[in-house]
């Protein structure tokens, strides 16, 4: 079984467990839940369903992810060159000074876009037309964020060594991959409320 398929099965199992546990909040049946509990349950269900669906679509069309990888590598090289770090693209790898960095398709903005879209689809307070607008606005922002994330990891590795590169890659920026789409959605919703 491939790792991506295992991730998908794990996400589906987690969604069933969470939805099931929410359905029996306070040992009540779904019909006896309050309106607020029903809305929360519906939003959680839509989030997990849409996340699994988008993830499955990405799994099915994973042959197109290398194109996103190529664009990401070019974006990262552009950012590194802005900081006077001469970088080269060699076989979809980035070479900066003595380091050769391999960018895999999962380092692209695919997961950020998936998470952002799933969170957005789970909100009832936003019209469908606005949701589509938000997705088209967020895709370039998430792409730039992904390129900046990778470029900063490379700069940290060049400045402080490979040990710090790994710490930032695994711990700091991995958390931001989850937090930034949620923060971006919150900012977009708050700005929409002002208009």
Long-range contacts (C-beta under 8 A, 24 or more apart in sequence): 4-59, 4-62, 5-59, 7-55, 8-52, 8-55, 8-56, 8-59, 11-48, 11-51, 11-52, 11-55, 12-52, 14-48, 15-45, 15-48, 15-49, 15-51, 15-52, 18-44, 18-48, 19-44, 19-45, 19-48, 39-124, 42-124, 43-122, 43-123, 43-124, 44-122, 46-121, 46-122, 47-118, 47-119, 47-121, 47-122, 48-118, 50-117, 50-118, 50-121, 50-122, 51-114, 51-115, 51-118, 54-114, 54-117, 54-118, 55-114, 58-110, 58-114, 62-105, 65-105, 65-108, 65-110, 66-92, 66-105, 68-105, 68-108, 68-109, 68-110, 69-103, 69-104, 69-105, 69-107, 69-108, 71-108, 71-143, 72-103, 72-107, 72-108, 72-109, 72-143, 72-146, 72-147, 72-150, 73-103, 75-143, 75-144, 75-146, 75-147, 76-103, 76-147, 76-150, 76-151, 76-154, 78-147, 79-147, 79-148, 79-151, 80-151, 80-154, 80-155, 83-151, 83-155, 85-154, 85-155, 85-158, 94-154, 96-154, 96-158, 97-158, 99-154, 99-157, 99-158, 101-150, 101-154, 101-157, 103-150, 107-146, 107-150, 108-146, 109-139, 109-142, 109-143, 109-145, 109-146, 111-177, 112-142, 112-145, 112-146, 112-177, 112-180, 112-181, 113-138, 113-139, 113-142, 113-181, 115-177, 115-178, 115-181, 115-182, 116-142, 116-181, 116-182, 116-184, 116-185, 119-181, 119-182, 119-185, 120-185, 123-189, 125-189, 126-189, 126-192, 130-192, 134-185, 134-188, 137-188, 138-181, 138-184, 138-185, 138-188, 141-184, 142-180, 142-181, 142-184, 145-180, 149-173, 149-176, 149-177
